[in-house]
């Protein structure tokens, strides 16, 4: 659990336009931590019995529209083996109702291990029909929603395993083209992308500078920012 989170849950209930009761209970997916044998899966629950529910099914049986379902680039922690990315799922509600969210990793990021970096924290944003947006907690009950409201359900990324400066630069470059890592995010691996491709000489130079600048002793776990920094981040949000 320290390298990722539990399965995030969304509840949405109410009465539709015909007066019929509906209740959605959906298990979401996040990033799985990097492992000694390879990268963590993107947008996964880890539990083998859980499978994705097609968006078309949700839209057929519940009064909502799935407007976005995509990976969150750079949310997986960098490492020799990358942590899996979380997902950004946007629900647009078509009927008034009530939602609840049960999730973790809003305050403390998933840990990196053996030189790997932490994954990104989870976020939930409620965008009202009038355009105002508020941060919603990761553990909330009885939040009212109206027709046209959008919930941005953003899950955590898994922590990285091993030194990100040891990751194959060509693999990082490939993942940039796949949308899993951004050009700026590639620099966390010491990889320079220029003119749409890998700049091998600039990558070698950047990695040398990064290795020289970091502490000799890094410890087994990378917990991310200290608690005071985390508290400031939470207050700002």
Long-range contacts (C-beta under 8 A, 24 or more apart in sequence): 2-110, 2-111, 2-159, 2-221, 3-33, 3-34, 3-83, 3-110, 3-111, 3-112, 3-113, 3-119, 3-158, 3-159, 4-30, 4-31, 4-32, 4-33, 4-40, 4-46, 4-83, 4-84, 4-105, 4-110, 4-119, 4-156, 4-158, 4-159, 5-30, 5-103, 5-104, 5-105, 5-110, 5-122, 5-155, 5-156, 6-103, 6-104, 7-45, 7-46, 7-47, 7-50, 8-101, 8-102, 8-103, 8-104, 8-122, 8-138, 8-153, 8-155, 9-100, 9-101, 9-102, 9-103, 10-91, 10-99, 10-100, 10-101, 10-151, 10-153, 11-98, 11-99, 11-100, 11-101, 11-102, 12-62, 12-64, 12-91, 12-93, 12-97, 12-98, 12-99, 12-145, 13-97, 13-98, 14-63, 14-95, 14-96, 14-97, 14-98, 15-95, 15-97, 16-63, 16-95, 17-63, 17-95, 22-61, 22-62, 22-63, 22-95, 22-97, 24-58, 24-62, 24-64, 26-53, 26-58, 28-87, 28-89, 28-103, 28-153, 28-155, 29-87, 29-155, 30-84, 30-86, 30-87, 30-105, 30-122, 30-155, 30-156, 30-157, 30-158, 31-75, 31-76, 31-83, 31-84, 31-85, 31-86, 31-110, 31-119, 31-155, 31-156, 31-157, 31-158, 32-83, 32-84, 32-158, 33-77, 33-83, 33-84, 33-110, 33-113, 33-119, 33-158, 33-159, 33-160, 33-161, 34-76, 34-77, 34-79, 34-80, 34-81, 34-82, 34-83, 34-84, 34-113, 34-116, 34-158, 34-159, 34-160, 34-161, 34-162, 35-81, 35-161, 36-81, 36-161, 37-81, 38-81, 39-76, 39-81, 39-82, 39-83, 39-84, 40-76, 40-81, 40-82, 40-83, 40-84, 40-158, 40-161, 41-84, 42-71, 42-76, 42-84, 42-85, 42-87, 42-180, 43-71, 43-84, 43-85, 43-86, 43-87, 43-155, 44-84, 63-93, 63-94, 63-95, 63-97, 64-91, 64-92, 64-93, 64-94, 65-91, 65-92, 65-94, 66-90, 66-91, 66-92, 67-91, 67-92, 67-150, 68-152, 71-179, 71-180, 72-120, 72-154, 72-155, 72-157, 73-179, 73-180, 73-181, 73-182, 73-185, 74-120, 74-157, 74-181, 74-182, 74-184, 74-185, 74-188, 75-119, 75-120, 75-156, 75-157, 76-119, 76-120, 76-157, 76-158, 76-160, 76-180, 77-109, 77-110, 77-112, 77-116, 77-117, 77-118, 77-119, 77-120, 77-157, 77-158, 77-159, 77-160, 77-222, 78-112, 78-116, 78-117, 78-160, 78-164, 78-167, 78-185, 78-188, 78-189, 79-112, 79-114, 79-115, 79-116, 79-117, 79-159, 79-160, 79-161, 79-162, 79-163, 79-164, 79-167, 80-115, 80-116, 80-160, 80-161, 80-162, 80-163, 80-164, 80-166, 80-167, 81-116, 81-160, 81-161, 81-162, 81-167, 82-160, 82-164, 82-167, 82-175, 82-181, 83-110, 83-112, 83-116, 83-119, 83-157, 83-158, 83-159, 83-160, 83-161, 84-157, 84-158, 85-157, 85-180, 86-119, 86-120, 86-122, 86-154, 86-155, 86-156, 86-157, 87-154, 87-155, 88-152, 88-153, 88-154, 89-152, 89-153, 89-154, 89-155, 90-150, 90-151, 90-152, 90-153, 91-150, 91-151, 91-153, 92-148, 92-149, 92-150, 93-145, 93-146, 93-147, 93-148, 93-149, 93-150, 93-151, 94-147, 94-148, 95-147, 96-144, 96-145, 96-146, 96-147, 97-144, 97-145, 98-142, 98-143, 98-144, 98-145, 99-143, 99-145, 99-151, 100-140, 100-141, 100-142, 100-143, 101-136, 101-137, 101-138, 101-139, 101-140, 101-143, 101-153, 102-138, 102-139, 103-138, 103-139, 103-155, 104-138, 104-139, 104-156, 105-138, 105-156, 106-137, 106-138, 107-230, 107-234, 108-223, 108-224, 108-230, 109-156, 109-159, 109-223, 109-224, 109-225, 110-156, 110-157, 110-158, 110-159, 111-159, 111-221, 111-222, 111-223, 111-224, 112-159, 112-160, 112-161, 112-221, 112-222, 112-224, 113-159, 113-160, 113-161, 113-220, 113-221, 113-222, 114-161, 114-162, 114-163, 114-220, 115-162, 115-163, 115-164, 115-218, 115-222, 116-159, 116-160, 116-161, 116-162, 116-163, 116-164, 116-222, 117-159, 117-160, 117-164, 117-188, 117-222, 118-159, 118-160, 118-222, 118-223, 118-224, 119-156, 119-157, 119-158, 119-159, 119-160, 120-156, 120-157, 121-156, 122-154, 122-155, 122-156, 123-152, 123-154, 123-237, 124-151, 124-152, 124-153, 124-154, 125-151, 125-152, 125-154, 126-150, 126-151, 126-152, 127-151, 127-152, 135-237, 159-222, 164-188, 164-189, 164-190, 165-189, 165-190, 165-207, 165-210, 165-211, 167-191, 169-198, 169-200, 169-203, 170-198, 172-198, 173-197, 173-198
